[in-house]
């Protein structure tokens, strides 16, 4: 996973310019920093791995359903009068 850099000083200065007091601006910046630290971003490699897993699962389902369909067809054909 990758991370995104965050300029807390610029964030605090922007808040102060909008009229928020220094102490509050620093608290807001710290809260935002803590919240964003917990998040991770997916990379292209992560997405490729997820897609590969999904393709494999889909292929298993398709093969399983095809075999089940073939079994039902054989069962029906065996029940038909000769």
Jmol script that loads the backbone (N, CA, C; Angstrom):
load data "model"
ATOM      1  N   UNK A   1       0.835  -1.178   0.000  1.00  0.00           N
ATOM      2  CA  UNK A   1       0.000   0.000   0.000  1.00  0.00           C
ATOM      3  C   UNK A   1       0.882   1.245   0.000  1.00  0.00           C
ATOM      4  N   UNK A   2       0.345   2.305  -0.545  1.00  0.00           N
ATOM      5  CA  UNK A   2       1.116   3.539  -0.608  1.00  0.00           C
ATOM      6  C   UNK A   2       0.538   4.567   0.354  1.00  0.00           C
ATOM      7  N   UNK A   3       1.320   5.583   0.644  1.00  0.00           N
ATOM      8  CA  UNK A   3       0.876   6.633   1.548  1.00  0.00           C
ATOM      9  C   UNK A   3       0.882   7.967   0.824  1.00  0.00           C
ATOM     10  N   UNK A   4       0.133   8.907   1.359  1.00  0.00           N
ATOM     11  CA  UNK A   4       0.052  10.240   0.795  1.00  0.00           C
ATOM     12  C   UNK A   4       0.646  11.202   1.816  1.00  0.00           C
ATOM     13  N   UNK A   5       1.519  12.097   1.364  1.00  0.00           N
ATOM     14  CA  UNK A   5       2.100  13.070   2.290  1.00  0.00           C
ATOM     15  C   UNK A   5       1.092  14.179   2.564  1.00  0.00           C
ATOM     16  N   UNK A   6       1.167  14.724   3.765  1.00  0.00           N
ATOM     17  CA  UNK A   6       0.231  15.752   4.201  1.00  0.00           C
ATOM     18  C   UNK A   6       1.011  16.870   4.873  1.00  0.00           C
ATOM     19  N   UNK A   7       0.875  18.067   4.364  1.00  0.00           N
ATOM     20  CA  UNK A   7       1.586  19.230   4.893  1.00  0.00           C
ATOM     21  C   UNK A   7       0.747  19.858   6.003  1.00  0.00           C
ATOM     22  N   UNK A   8       1.040  19.470   7.240  1.00  0.00           N
ATOM     23  CA  UNK A   8       0.243  19.964   8.367  1.00  0.00           C
ATOM     24  C   UNK A   8       0.435  21.465   8.591  1.00  0.00           C
ATOM     25  N   UNK A   9       1.647  21.967   8.359  1.00  0.00           N
ATOM     26  CA  UNK A   9       1.891  23.397   8.556  1.00  0.00           C
ATOM     27  C   UNK A   9       1.030  24.227   7.614  1.00  0.00           C
ATOM     28  N   UNK A  10       0.988  23.828   6.356  1.00  0.00           N
ATOM     29  CA  UNK A  10       0.179  24.544   5.372  1.00  0.00           C
ATOM     30  C   UNK A  10      -1.298  24.456   5.743  1.00  0.00           C
ATOM     31  N   UNK A  11      -1.713  23.294   6.228  1.00  0.00           N
ATOM     32  CA  UNK A  11      -3.099  23.099   6.641  1.00  0.00           C
ATOM     33  C   UNK A  11      -3.446  24.035   7.800  1.00  0.00           C
ATOM     34  N   UNK A  12      -2.553  24.088   8.804  1.00  0.00           N
ATOM     35  CA  UNK A  12      -2.775  24.961   9.962  1.00  0.00           C
ATOM     36  C   UNK A  12      -2.816  26.422   9.528  1.00  0.00           C
ATOM     37  N   UNK A  13      -1.889  26.828   8.674  1.00  0.00           N
ATOM     38  CA  UNK A  13      -1.862  28.224   8.201  1.00  0.00           C
ATOM     39  C   UNK A  13      -3.142  28.576   7.452  1.00  0.00           C
ATOM     40  N   UNK A  14      -3.646  27.655   6.647  1.00  0.00           N
ATOM     41  CA  UNK A  14      -4.894  27.893   5.917  1.00  0.00           C
ATOM     42  C   UNK A  14      -6.053  28.067   6.879  1.00  0.00           C
ATOM     43  N   UNK A  15      -6.110  27.230   7.911  1.00  0.00           N
ATOM     44  CA  UNK A  15      -7.174  27.358   8.912  1.00  0.00           C
ATOM     45  C   UNK A  15      -7.070  28.681   9.657  1.00  0.00           C
ATOM     46  N   UNK A  16      -5.847  29.082  10.023  1.00  0.00           N
ATOM     47  CA  UNK A  16      -5.655  30.345  10.744  1.00  0.00           C
ATOM     48  C   UNK A  16      -6.046  31.533   9.883  1.00  0.00           C
ATOM     49  N   UNK A  17      -5.751  31.470   8.585  1.00  0.00           N
ATOM     50  CA  UNK A  17      -6.110  32.567   7.680  1.00  0.00           C
ATOM     51  C   UNK A  17      -7.628  32.708   7.551  1.00  0.00           C
ATOM     52  N   UNK A  18      -8.349  31.613   7.775  1.00  0.00           N
ATOM     53  CA  UNK A  18      -9.806  31.676   7.675  1.00  0.00           C
ATOM     54  C   UNK A  18     -10.462  32.138   8.973  1.00  0.00           C
ATOM     55  N   UNK A  19      -9.637  32.411  10.005  1.00  0.00           N
ATOM     56  CA  UNK A  19     -10.171  32.962  11.232  1.00  0.00           C
ATOM     57  C   UNK A  19     -10.190  32.005  12.412  1.00  0.00           C
ATOM     58  N   UNK A  20      -9.703  30.807  12.241  1.00  0.00           N
ATOM     59  CA  UNK A  20      -9.667  29.841  13.343  1.00  0.00           C
ATOM     60  C   UNK A  20      -8.427  30.121  14.187  1.00  0.00           C
ATOM     61  N   UNK A  21      -8.590  30.040  15.504  1.00  0.00           N
ATOM     62  CA  UNK A  21      -7.474  30.316  16.409  1.00  0.00           C
ATOM     63  C   UNK A  21      -6.378  29.253  16.248  1.00  0.00           C
ATOM     64  N   UNK A  22      -5.159  29.635  16.627  1.00  0.00           N
ATOM     65  CA  UNK A  22      -3.987  28.773  16.449  1.00  0.00           C
ATOM     66  C   UNK A  22      -4.153  27.408  17.134  1.00  0.00           C
ATOM     67  N   UNK A  23      -4.617  27.427  18.384  1.00  0.00           N
ATOM     68  CA  UNK A  23      -4.765  26.184  19.146  1.00  0.00           C
ATOM     69  C   UNK A  23      -5.774  25.249  18.470  1.00  0.00           C
ATOM     70  N   UNK A  24      -6.894  25.822  18.018  1.00  0.00           N
ATOM     71  CA  UNK A  24      -7.916  25.021  17.358  1.00  0.00           C
ATOM     72  C   UNK A  24      -7.418  24.504  16.003  1.00  0.00           C
ATOM     73  N   UNK A  25      -6.701  25.339  15.275  1.00  0.00           N
ATOM     74  CA  UNK A  25      -6.182  24.929  13.976  1.00  0.00           C
ATOM     75  C   UNK A  25      -5.216  23.755  14.113  1.00  0.00           C
ATOM     76  N   UNK A  26      -4.361  23.821  15.144  1.00  0.00           N
ATOM     77  CA  UNK A  26      -3.426  22.718  15.380  1.00  0.00           C
ATOM     78  C   UNK A  26      -4.164  21.442  15.783  1.00  0.00           C
ATOM     79  N   UNK A  27      -5.221  21.583  16.579  1.00  0.00           N
ATOM     80  CA  UNK A  27      -6.003  20.417  16.997  1.00  0.00           C
ATOM     81  C   UNK A  27      -6.709  19.784  15.806  1.00  0.00           C
ATOM     82  N   UNK A  28      -7.257  20.596  14.935  1.00  0.00           N
ATOM     83  CA  UNK A  28      -7.933  20.086  13.740  1.00  0.00           C
ATOM     84  C   UNK A  28      -6.926  19.376  12.833  1.00  0.00           C
ATOM     85  N   UNK A  29      -5.761  19.979  12.652  1.00  0.00           N
ATOM     86  CA  UNK A  29      -4.722  19.365  11.816  1.00  0.00           C
ATOM     87  C   UNK A  29      -4.268  18.028  12.400  1.00  0.00           C
ATOM     88  N   UNK A  30      -4.105  17.976  13.712  1.00  0.00           N
ATOM     89  CA  UNK A  30      -3.688  16.721  14.357  1.00  0.00           C
ATOM     90  C   UNK A  30      -4.763  15.650  14.204  1.00  0.00           C
ATOM     91  N   UNK A  31      -6.010  16.036  14.353  1.00  0.00           N
ATOM     92  CA  UNK A  31      -7.114  15.077  14.211  1.00  0.00           C
ATOM     93  C   UNK A  31      -7.177  14.556  12.782  1.00  0.00           C
ATOM     94  N   UNK A  32      -7.022  15.449  11.829  1.00  0.00           N
ATOM     95  CA  UNK A  32      -7.046  15.030  10.427  1.00  0.00           C
ATOM     96  C   UNK A  32      -5.864  14.112  10.126  1.00  0.00           C
ATOM     97  N   UNK A  33      -4.701  14.454  10.634  1.00  0.00           N
ATOM     98  CA  UNK A  33      -3.505  13.630  10.417  1.00  0.00           C
ATOM     99  C   UNK A  33      -3.694  12.229  10.999  1.00  0.00           C
ATOM    100  N   UNK A  34      -4.224  12.151  12.220  1.00  0.00           N
ATOM    101  CA  UNK A  34      -4.462  10.846  12.849  1.00  0.00           C
ATOM    102  C   UNK A  34      -5.474  10.021  12.069  1.00  0.00           C
ATOM    103  N   UNK A  35      -6.519  10.666  11.587  1.00  0.00           N
ATOM    104  CA  UNK A  35      -7.548   9.948  10.827  1.00  0.00           C
ATOM    105  C   UNK A  35      -7.005   9.456   9.490  1.00  0.00           C
ATOM    106  N   UNK A  36      -6.206  10.276   8.840  1.00  0.00           N
ATOM    107  CA  UNK A  36      -5.694   9.891   7.517  1.00  0.00           C
ATOM    108  C   UNK A  36      -4.552   8.878   7.627  1.00  0.00           C
ATOM    109  N   UNK A  37      -3.892   8.801   8.781  1.00  0.00           N
ATOM    110  CA  UNK A  37      -2.832   7.800   8.969  1.00  0.00           C
ATOM    111  C   UNK A  37      -3.389   6.384   8.972  1.00  0.00           C
ATOM    112  N   UNK A  38      -4.639   6.253   9.374  1.00  0.00           N
ATOM    113  CA  UNK A  38      -5.258   4.931   9.457  1.00  0.00           C
ATOM    114  C   UNK A  38      -5.687   4.395   8.095  1.00  0.00           C
ATOM    115  N   UNK A  39      -5.696   5.231   7.081  1.00  0.00           N
ATOM    116  CA  UNK A  39      -6.160   4.821   5.762  1.00  0.00           C
ATOM    117  C   UNK A  39      -4.982   4.430   4.890  1.00  0.00           C
ATOM    118  N   UNK A  40      -5.216   3.409   4.047  1.00  0.00           N
ATOM    119  CA  UNK A  40      -4.206   2.983   3.094  1.00  0.00           C
ATOM    120  C   UNK A  40      -4.806   3.037   1.693  1.00  0.00           C
ATOM    121  N   UNK A  41      -3.991   3.364   0.719  1.00  0.00           N
ATOM    122  CA  UNK A  41      -4.446   3.434  -0.660  1.00  0.00           C
ATOM    123  C   UNK A  41      -4.015   2.188  -1.405  1.00  0.00           C
ATOM    124  N   UNK A  42      -4.875   1.729  -2.292  1.00  0.00           N
ATOM    125  CA  UNK A  42      -4.553   0.555  -3.098  1.00  0.00           C
ATOM    126  C   UNK A  42      -3.647   0.962  -4.260  1.00  0.00           C
ATOM    127  N   UNK A  43      -2.688   0.104  -4.582  1.00  0.00           N
ATOM    128  CA  UNK A  43      -1.805   0.346  -5.713  1.00  0.00           C
ATOM    129  C   UNK A  43      -2.289  -0.461  -6.906  1.00  0.00           C
ATOM    130  N   UNK A  44      -1.681  -0.233  -8.054  1.00  0.00           N
ATOM    131  CA  UNK A  44      -2.026  -0.998  -9.249  1.00  0.00           C
ATOM    132  C   UNK A  44      -1.778  -2.485  -9.017  1.00  0.00           C
ATOM    133  N   UNK A  45      -0.697  -2.804  -8.320  1.00  0.00           N
ATOM    134  CA  UNK A  45      -0.366  -4.204  -8.047  1.00  0.00           C
ATOM    135  C   UNK A  45      -1.452  -4.842  -7.175  1.00  0.00           C
ATOM    136  N   UNK A  46      -1.951  -4.105  -6.188  1.00  0.00           N
ATOM    137  CA  UNK A  46      -3.030  -4.616  -5.344  1.00  0.00           C
ATOM    138  C   UNK A  46      -4.270  -4.913  -6.181  1.00  0.00           C
ATOM    139  N   UNK A  47      -4.583  -4.010  -7.099  1.00  0.00           N
ATOM    140  CA  UNK A  47      -5.761  -4.189  -7.940  1.00  0.00           C
ATOM    141  C   UNK A  47      -5.588  -5.379  -8.884  1.00  0.00           C
ATOM    142  N   UNK A  48      -4.392  -5.554  -9.429  1.00  0.00           N
ATOM    143  CA  UNK A  48      -4.137  -6.690 -10.317  1.00  0.00           C
ATOM    144  C   UNK A  48      -4.301  -8.001  -9.564  1.00  0.00           C
ATOM    145  N   UNK A  49      -3.808  -8.058  -8.336  1.00  0.00           N
ATOM    146  CA  UNK A  49      -3.936  -9.273  -7.536  1.00  0.00           C
ATOM    147  C   UNK A  49      -5.404  -9.564  -7.225  1.00  0.00           C
ATOM    148  N   UNK A  50      -6.163  -8.525  -6.900  1.00  0.00           N
ATOM    149  CA  UNK A  50      -7.584  -8.706  -6.596  1.00  0.00           C
ATOM    150  C   UNK A  50      -8.340  -9.189  -7.825  1.00  0.00           C
ATOM    151  N   UNK A  51      -8.031  -8.618  -8.988  1.00  0.00           N
ATOM    152  CA  UNK A  51      -8.682  -9.041 -10.224  1.00  0.00           C
ATOM    153  C   UNK A  51      -8.335 -10.477 -10.576  1.00  0.00           C
ATOM    154  N   UNK A  52      -7.084 -10.868 -10.352  1.00  0.00           N
ATOM    155  CA  UNK A  52      -6.673 -12.240 -10.620  1.00  0.00           C
ATOM    156  C   UNK A  52      -7.452 -13.209  -9.735  1.00  0.00           C
ATOM    157  N   UNK A  53      -7.608 -12.867  -8.456  1.00  0.00           N
ATOM    158  CA  UNK A  53      -8.383 -13.711  -7.552  1.00  0.00           C
ATOM    159  C   UNK A  53      -9.846 -13.796  -7.983  1.00  0.00           C
ATOM    160  N   UNK A  54     -10.403 -12.677  -8.417  1.00  0.00           N
ATOM    161  CA  UNK A  54     -11.791 -12.670  -8.858  1.00  0.00           C
ATOM    162  C   UNK A  54     -11.970 -13.519 -10.112  1.00  0.00           C
ATOM    163  N   UNK A  55     -11.015 -13.437 -11.034  1.00  0.00           N
ATOM    164  CA  UNK A  55     -11.091 -14.254 -12.248  1.00  0.00           C
ATOM    165  C   UNK A  55     -11.046 -15.731 -11.900  1.00  0.00           C
ATOM    166  N   UNK A  56     -10.185 -16.108 -10.966  1.00  0.00           N
ATOM    167  CA  UNK A  56     -10.059 -17.495 -10.545  1.00  0.00           C
ATOM    168  C   UNK A  56     -11.366 -17.981  -9.914  1.00  0.00           C
ATOM    169  N   UNK A  57     -11.957 -17.164  -9.043  1.00  0.00           N
ATOM    170  CA  UNK A  57     -13.227 -17.537  -8.412  1.00  0.00           C
ATOM    171  C   UNK A  57     -14.337 -17.673  -9.450  1.00  0.00           C
ATOM    172  N   UNK A  58     -14.382 -16.751 -10.390  1.00  0.00           N
ATOM    173  CA  UNK A  58     -15.394 -16.802 -11.442  1.00  0.00           C
ATOM    174  C   UNK A  58     -15.222 -18.049 -12.297  1.00  0.00           C
ATOM    175  N   UNK A  59     -13.997 -18.390 -12.623  1.00  0.00           N
ATOM    176  CA  UNK A  59     -13.721 -19.585 -13.414  1.00  0.00           C
ATOM    177  C   UNK A  59     -14.164 -20.845 -12.662  1.00  0.00           C
ATOM    178  N   UNK A  60     -13.917 -20.895 -11.361  1.00  0.00           N
ATOM    179  CA  UNK A  60     -14.364 -22.043 -10.563  1.00  0.00           C
ATOM    180  C   UNK A  60     -15.878 -22.176 -10.616  1.00  0.00           C
ATOM    181  N   UNK A  61     -16.594 -21.065 -10.485  1.00  0.00           N
ATOM    182  CA  UNK A  61     -18.045 -21.101 -10.534  1.00  0.00           C
ATOM    183  C   UNK A  61     -18.544 -21.545 -11.908  1.00  0.00           C
ATOM    184  N   UNK A  62     -17.954 -21.042 -12.963  1.00  0.00           N
ATOM    185  CA  UNK A  62     -18.382 -21.405 -14.318  1.00  0.00           C
ATOM    186  C   UNK A  62     -18.186 -22.890 -14.562  1.00  0.00           C
ATOM    187  N   UNK A  63     -17.032 -23.410 -14.184  1.00  0.00           N
ATOM    188  CA  UNK A  63     -16.756 -24.840 -14.378  1.00  0.00           C
ATOM    189  C   UNK A  63     -17.703 -25.676 -13.514  1.00  0.00           C
ATOM    190  N   UNK A  64     -17.909 -25.277 -12.280  1.00  0.00           N
ATOM    191  CA  UNK A  64     -18.813 -25.997 -11.393  1.00  0.00           C
ATOM    192  C   UNK A  64     -20.236 -26.030 -11.933  1.00  0.00           C
ATOM    193  N   UNK A  65     -20.716 -24.884 -12.413  1.00  0.00           N
ATOM    194  CA  UNK A  65     -22.070 -24.832 -12.967  1.00  0.00           C
ATOM    195  C   UNK A  65     -22.178 -25.638 -14.261  1.00  0.00           C
ATOM    196  N   UNK A  66     -21.135 -25.612 -15.083  1.00  0.00           N
ATOM    197  CA  UNK A  66     -21.155 -26.404 -16.318  1.00  0.00           C
ATOM    198  C   UNK A  66     -21.208 -27.889 -15.996  1.00  0.00           C
ATOM    199  N   UNK A  67     -20.441 -28.338 -15.021  1.00  0.00           N
ATOM    200  CA  UNK A  67     -20.478 -29.750 -14.623  1.00  0.00           C
ATOM    201  C   UNK A  67     -21.842 -30.128 -14.045  1.00  0.00           C
ATOM    202  N   UNK A  68     -22.411 -29.251 -13.237  1.00  0.00           N
ATOM    203  CA  UNK A  68     -23.735 -29.512 -12.671  1.00  0.00           C
ATOM    204  C   UNK A  68     -24.781 -29.587 -13.778  1.00  0.00           C
ATOM    205  N   UNK A  69     -24.705 -28.697 -14.726  1.00  0.00           N
ATOM    206  CA  UNK A  69     -25.643 -28.691 -15.850  1.00  0.00           C
ATOM    207  C   UNK A  69     -25.501 -29.976 -16.669  1.00  0.00           C
ATOM    208  N   UNK A  70     -24.285 -30.397 -16.890  1.00  0.00           N
ATOM    209  CA  UNK A  70     -24.028 -31.639 -17.623  1.00  0.00           C
ATOM    210  C   UNK A  70     -24.602 -32.830 -16.856  1.00  0.00           C
ATOM    211  N   UNK A  71     -24.431 -32.856 -15.541  1.00  0.00           N
ATOM    212  CA  UNK A  71     -24.981 -33.922 -14.716  1.00  0.00           C
ATOM    213  C   UNK A  71     -26.493 -33.968 -14.778  1.00  0.00           C
ATOM    214  N   UNK A  72     -27.142 -32.809 -14.718  1.00  0.00           N
ATOM    215  CA  UNK A  72     -28.601 -32.750 -14.818  1.00  0.00           C
ATOM    216  C   UNK A  72     -29.053 -33.249 -16.184  1.00  0.00           C
ATOM    217  N   UNK A  73     -28.377 -32.848 -17.238  1.00  0.00           N
ATOM    218  CA  UNK A  73     -28.719 -33.288 -18.591  1.00  0.00           C
ATOM    219  C   UNK A  73     -28.596 -34.801 -18.724  1.00  0.00           C
ATOM    220  N   UNK A  74     -27.530 -35.354 -18.209  1.00  0.00           N
ATOM    221  CA  UNK A  74     -27.346 -36.817 -18.257  1.00  0.00           C
ATOM    222  C   UNK A  74     -28.462 -37.501 -17.469  1.00  0.00           C
ATOM    223  N   UNK A  75     -28.795 -36.968 -16.305  1.00  0.00           N
ATOM    224  CA  UNK A  75     -29.887 -37.525 -15.499  1.00  0.00           C
ATOM    225  C   UNK A  75     -31.213 -37.503 -16.236  1.00  0.00           C
ATOM    226  N   UNK A  76     -31.506 -36.415 -16.918  1.00  0.00           N
ATOM    227  CA  UNK A  76     -32.746 -36.312 -17.680  1.00  0.00           C
ATOM    228  C   UNK A  76     -32.746 -37.311 -18.835  1.00  0.00           C
ATOM    229  N   UNK A  77     -31.625 -37.410 -19.537  1.00  0.00           N
ATOM    230  CA  UNK A  77     -31.541 -38.343 -20.671  1.00  0.00           C
ATOM    231  C   UNK A  77     -31.696 -39.792 -20.226  1.00  0.00           C
ATOM    232  N   UNK A  78     -31.190 -40.140 -19.054  1.00  0.00           N
ATOM    233  CA  UNK A  78     -31.322 -41.502 -18.554  1.00  0.00           C
ATOM    234  C   UNK A  78     -32.753 -41.820 -18.131  1.00  0.00           C
ATOM    235  N   UNK A  79     -33.533 -40.826 -17.774  1.00  0.00           N
ATOM    236  CA  UNK A  79     -34.932 -41.022 -17.372  1.00  0.00           C
ATOM    237  C   UNK A  79     -35.872 -41.152 -18.573  1.00  0.00           C
ATOM    238  N   UNK A  80     -35.435 -40.740 -19.736  1.00  0.00           N
ATOM    239  CA  UNK A  80     -36.281 -40.826 -20.929  1.00  0.00           C
ATOM    240  C   UNK A  80     -36.497 -42.291 -21.309  1.00  0.00           C
ATOM    241  N   UNK A  81     -37.690 -42.605 -21.823  1.00  0.00           N
ATOM    242  CA  UNK A  81     -37.921 -43.998 -22.249  1.00  0.00           C
ATOM    243  C   UNK A  81     -37.071 -44.362 -23.466  1.00  0.00           C
ATOM    244  N   UNK A  82     -36.646 -45.581 -23.492  1.00  0.00           N
ATOM    245  CA  UNK A  82     -35.790 -46.022 -24.596  1.00  0.00           C
ATOM    246  C   UNK A  82     -36.581 -46.384 -25.783  1.00  0.00           C
TER     247      UNK A  82
END
end "model"
wireframe off; spacefill off
backbone 0.3
color backbone group
